Amino acid sequence: MSQTAVQTIPAAYFGETVTWVHHWTDRLFSFRCTRDPAMRFVAGQFAMIGLMVEGKALVRAYSMVSPPWDEALEFLSIKVQDGPLTSRLQHIRVGDTVLIGRKPVGTLVAENLLPGRNLWMMCTGTGLAPFMSLMRDPDTYDKFDRIIVAHTVRQVGELAYRDYISTELPGHELLGELASEKLVYAPAVTREAFPTFGRITERIETGRLFTDTGLDALDPAKDRVMLCGSEDFNADMKALLEGRGFVEGTNNNPGSYALEKAFVTK
């Protein structure tokens, strides 16, 4: 059903127009929409977004894929056929209206981390979204010597933005030089043949992650980590990192790692 019908947008949201939709797989899609000039956010934050359904706002937390300087907003979403929101959101088309919350928040911001050498962005599935924003923010490169994006998915087709990260970003007019010098892309797949295979926790414990990237093993004195993924992923990584001496950072007390608990599953 088209979302373009005239309807009252609640005061807590902007009503923005969809300008582009891309379906990566039957379980994953991205879309772009207009951005109100009053919509301000920091790279890594999320906003409540969604649709008007039967006169009410149906929303979930979504991290911005787009960087703060982009004139539009972009999001990456799963498709859950019986999910209250994503069962509807997956059918949006150009011209439809989406709700965008006016107050972005989130813990995956550089200010929640102490200064460090390498910034490891570890994610599963659509957890890549906030890191797409962070890797296109010049401030991120100013703070770290290396930025490593370790994205793990089940199937190769779910490596959203793979070509962009590998090819387009290094050639970007403004960010290309920084990305070419400092960005390390480390995709992995768990259920299909791929040059890099296996869960991120296993690859850390065996040391393969560091062999593959040519970087030293995680050191809480020098390295910083951001996590974004499923509840199981976050729990496993939290235990792994804290077992190695990492301390979670917050808005009031920066640490050696940060994680995002807001993750769309429906």
N, C-alpha and C positions, 0 to 999 in steps of 0.2 A: 504494500500500500504506500502511495506517495505521502511524504511528510510535508508537502508544500501547501496544504490547506491552511487558511487563515486560523490562527490560534493564539491565545494569550501566552506569552513567554513569562514564566515566573521571574520575579525581580532578581533572584540569585544567579540567573543565567543570562548569557548572551545567546541570541538566536542567530546562528551562522549558516551560510549556504555552502553546501557540498560542491566542490569544483573538480574533483578527481577521485576515482575509485580504482583500485587495483587488487585483483584476487590472485594471491600467490599460489594457494592450493585450495582444496575443498575445506580446509580447516583454518585458513589464515588469509587476512586481507588488510589493506591499508586504505586510508582516504585522507584527502585534504579538504579544508574548508576555509572560508574567509576568516579574517581575524580583526576584531574590533580594536581600534588604536588604544583603548583603555585596558586591553588584556596584557598584563605584564607578568613575566615569570622568569625564574632562574633556571638555567640548564640543569636537567635532572628532576625537576618537579613534575607533579601530576595535577590534573584538574578533574572534577566530576563532569562527565559528559554523557549524553544520551539522547533520548527522544521524548516527545510528548505522546503519551499513550492514554487514551480515554480521558483527556483533560488533565492528566497528572504527569509530572516529570519522572521518567524512569531513567536513572543514571547509575554509573559505576565509575570508579577511579581509573583514569587512563593517563599514563605518562605522555608528555609531548615528545614526538619524534623530531619535530622541527626545532631548530636552534632559536634562541631568543631574538636574533636579528631578522628572522624570516618574516615576511609580510603576511604569510598564511600560517595555518596550523595543520599539522599532520599527525595521524595516529595509526597505530598498528594494533589489530584486534584478532582474537580467535573467533571461531564460529562454533557455537554450541546450539544444536538444533532445538533443544528444549530449554535453552537458557532464556530467562525473562527478557534480557536486553539484547544479547548477541544474536538470538534467533531473529530479531527484527532488524538490528543494525546492519547485519550482513547483506541486507537487500536494499540499502540506500543507493540512490542514484544522484548524478549531477543535477543540481537544482533543488534537492531536498533540504530541509532545515534540520540542523542538529543543535542540541543544547550544549553550551560550554560554560562551565562554572566560572564565576568571576574571581574566585580566590584560590589560585594554585598554591599547593603546599608540597611537602615531601622531604625525605631524609637523604636522598641521593644527591647531595650538593657538596661541592668541594669544601665549603666552610665547615662541614662536619668532620673533616679529616685533618690530621696534623700534617705539616709539610713532610714530603717524602721524595724518594727517588723514582720509583715506578708506581703508576696507578693501574691496578688490575681491575678491569670491569668484567665480572663473571656473571653470565646470565644463561637462562634457558628460554626457549620459545620467544614469546612476545616481551620477555624481560629485556630484550635488546633495545626497546623503545627509548628509555631515558638516556642510554648510552649513545644513541644516534644523535641526540641533542648535545650531550656533553662533548662528543668527539668533533662537533662542528662549532664549538665555542672556543675562540682564541684564548680565553682566560685559562682553560684547562691545560693547554700546552705551556702556558707561562709557569704553571705550578709544578710540572713534573718533567723528568728527563725522558721517560717512556710512558706511553699509554697503550695498554694491551687489552684488546677486546676478545675475550674468550666466550664465544657463543656456541652453545650446545643444543642440538635439536634431534628429533628422532629420524627424520628423513631429509634428504638433500634439498628437496623442494621447499623446505621450511626455513632454509637459510636466507631469510628476507634481507634485502639490501646487500647481498653478497657482492654483486657486480659493482654497486655504487661504492662500497667500502674499498674494494680491491682496485678498481679502475678509475671511477669518476672522481672520488675525493682526492687522490694524489694529484690529479690534474686541475683541481679547483683553483680558480683565479686568485682567491684570497687565502685559502687554507691549504692549498696543495703543497707548498714548501714545508709547512709545519707537519702535515700529515706524513709526507714522504720521509721526513727526518725522524719523527717520534712515534708514529702510530704502528702498532703491530697487530695484525688481524689473525686470530687463531680459532677458526671455525672447526666444529667437530660434530659427528653424527653417531647415533647409537644403534640404529636399526637397519642401516643400509651400508653398502660398501662405499668407503670414502677414504681419502688419504690419511685423515686423522679420525680415528674411531674410539669411542668410549666416553663414559661419564667423566665430568670434570674432576669429581672427587677422586676417582681411580687414577686419573692422569696426574693429579697432584701427588698422591701417595706413592705412585711408582716412579715419579720424577719425569715421566714422558712429556708433560706439559713444558717443562723447562728445557728439556733436550730439543723439543720441536721448535720452541721460540728462541733458543739460544740465550736465554736469560737465567740468572741465578735463582735458586729456590727461594720461596717466600721467607722474608725476614721482617718481623714486626718493627725492628728498629729503623728500617729503611723503606719498606714497601707499604703501600696503601691499597685496600681492596674495597670495591663496591659490589654488592650482590643484588640481583633482581631475578626472581624466578618463582617457581611454585613453592608452596609451604614446605614440602619435603626437601626441595633443593636448598632453601634458606636454612632449614634446621640442620641438614647435613653439613653445609658449608660453615655455618655458625660454630658447630661443634669442632669441625676440623681446624678452623682458624684460631679459636680460643684455646684449643689444645696446643697450638704453636705460639701462644703468647700474644695474640692480637686482642685488642680491646675495642668494643663497639663505641663509635662516636655518636654524639647527639648535637642538637642545636646549641646546647649550653656547655657541652664538654666534648670537644673534638677528640677523636680516637684514631686507631689504625685501620678500622674498617667500618663500613656503613652498609645497611641493608634496607630495602624497601619492602614493607609488609603489604602494601596495596597492590594486588595482582588480580586481574579479572579472570574468573573461572566460570562465569555464567553470562 
